[in-house]
Amino acid sequence: MELAVAIRTKGRAPFDYNGRKFVWHVTDEVLLRIASVDKQFSVAYELVGTNRLLAVGGPEFIGIPKTARRPAWIVPPEFSAEIGGRTVREILEWCFDADHQIVPYEGPPGTTIQRVWDSLSDSADP
């Protein structure tokens, strides 16, 4: 029997997108992290710097095979500068758009997002 592991919700804002439950929070004032409650979808968007990247951590992401190495680094379009529901919705809409264009980031991230992601990699909970 497989045990369901609950996602951490304390300190995270709940968000409903098309009837599906997500949570989001900002880590170290650098990353906007969004995850589905079932943990199948998980991304982190860099809020600072000139080379903003999106790190795909969960197995569910349209256009990236589930077997691809994680995090998968991609160059997303520019999202709203507002930190809150508007930006979360923009990111989710883009991520779940079957027609979105995925631009892989070539080379090591070498940015703040990599440092923060590495510090969080020991934690299984986004």
Backbone hydrogen bonds, N-H to C=O, Kabsch-Sander energy under -0.5 kcal/mol:
donor,donor_aa,acceptor,acceptor_aa,energy
6,A,4,A,-0.6
12,R,9,T,-2.0
13,A,24,W,-3.0
15,F,22,F,-2.6
17,Y,15,F,-0.5
17,Y,20,R,-2.8
20,R,17,Y,-1.8
22,F,15,F,-2.7
23,V,35,A,-2.5
24,W,13,A,-1.9
25,H,33,R,-1.8
27,T,31,L,-2.6
30,V,27,T,-2.7
31,L,27,T,-2.1
32,L,45,Y,-2.6
33,R,25,H,-3.1
33,R,31,L,-0.7
34,I,43,V,-2.4
35,A,23,V,-2.4
36,S,41,F,-2.5
37,V,21,K,-2.4
39,K,36,S,-2.0
43,V,34,I,-2.6
44,A,55,A,-1.8
45,Y,32,L,-2.5
46,E,53,L,-2.2
47,L,30,V,-3.5
52,R,50,T,-0.5
54,L,74,I,-2.4
55,A,44,A,-2.9
56,V,54,L,-0.6
56,V,72,A,-2.5
57,G,42,S,-3.1
57,G,55,A,-0.7
58,G,42,S,-1.5
60,E,40,Q,-3.0
61,F,59,P,-0.8
62,I,95,C,-0.5
64,I,61,F,-2.1
68,A,65,P,-1.8
72,A,56,V,-2.1
73,W,71,P,-0.6
74,I,54,L,-2.2
74,I,72,A,-0.5
75,V,103,V,-3.2
84,G,82,E,-0.9
88,V,84,G,-2.2
89,R,85,G,-2.7
90,E,86,R,-2.2
91,I,87,T,-2.7
92,L,88,V,-2.6
93,E,89,R,-2.9
94,W,90,E,-2.2
95,C,91,I,-2.9
96,F,92,L,-2.4
97,D,94,W,-1.1
98,A,96,F,-0.7
100,H,97,D,-2.0
102,I,100,H,-0.6
103,V,101,Q,-0.6
105,Y,73,W,-2.4
106,E,104,P,-0.6
114,Q,111,T,-0.7
115,R,111,T,-1.5
116,V,112,T,-2.5
117,W,113,I,-2.9
118,D,114,Q,-2.9
119,S,115,R,-1.9
120,L,116,V,-1.3
121,S,117,W,-1.2
123,S,120,L,-1.9
